[in-house]
Amino acid sequence: MHDLKGIQRDLLFVVAGMNSPSGQDVKKELQDSQGRTILPGRLYANLDALVEMGLVEKSKYDGRTNQYTVTRRGRQEIQARYEWQTEYMEPEQELAI
């Protein structure tokens, strides 16, 4: 997980939080939640990279649409990332913003 680009981590978390989304569903959710534009080339290249790493599975939904799901390994990587992040903050510690 530490080797992933920021967008790849974001995509992994978004796919994990959705029920077998299409690429367009992932794009919309990420754009809406982060208020930024994701170009299709960047989206699909990074989703494909996650597939190649074994963190996400891609399957055909219909003739033109793929759907994505997080693999067991992907979920383990998310859990490991969460545990690593929480090492640096006490549960009762508040963020100073």
N, C-alpha and C positions, 0 to 999 in steps of 0.2 A: 504493500500500500504506500509506503514511503517513497517508492520509485515512480509513482504515478504523477502525471501532470495534474495541476489543479482542476482543469476541466474534466479529466478522467475520474477523479475522486467525486466531483459533483455529479457526473453522470451515473456513477455507480450508486451513489446514495439515492438519486432520483428514481432510477430503475428499481431499486430495492423497496422504495416506498409506494410503488404503483403495482397494479395487477396486470402483468404482462403487457406493458405499454408498447405502442408503435413508436418508431423514431420521431414522428411528428408529435405524439403525445409527450414524449420526453423533452423535445425541443420547446414546446409550449410551456410545460411546467417549469423548466429551467429559466426560460425568458421571463415568465410571470413572476417567479420567486426572486429572481436576481435583477430584474429590470435592465436586462441587456439583450442584445441581438446575437443569436447564434447562427452563423452561416451554415447551410446544409453540408458543405464539404468538410467543415471542421467537426460538425456533429457526427456524421457517419464515419469519418476517418477515426475518430476517437472511440466511438461505439465498437467499430471493427477491431481496434487495438485491444479493447477490454475482452472481446470475444477470443482473440488470439492468445491472450494471457490466461484464459480459462476462468475469468471472473464473471462473465456474462455469457448466456447462451442466446443465440439468434435462431428463430424458427419462422417458417412461412405462415402468415395468417391468411393471406389470399394471394392472388397473382401478382399484386404490386406491393403488398405491405408485409413487412417483417414485424415480429414482436420480440421483445427482449425480456429475459428473466435473469435474476442474479443466481449464480451457481452456489453450491455449498461452500466452495472455496472463497467465492466473493463475499458471502456472509461472514465467514471466518475472518477475512481481511477487514471487514467493517468493524467487527467486534474487537479485533486487535487494535485497530486505530482508535476506537473509543477508549479502550483501556489505557493506551499510551497517552492520550490527551488528558484523561482524568488523573493521571499520575502528577500532573503539574498544577492541579487545582483541588483544594479541599472542597468537599460537597457544600459546606456552609459559607465558603468564601464567595463574595459577590464580585462581579466584574465592575471595575471602575471605568466608566465610559465618559 
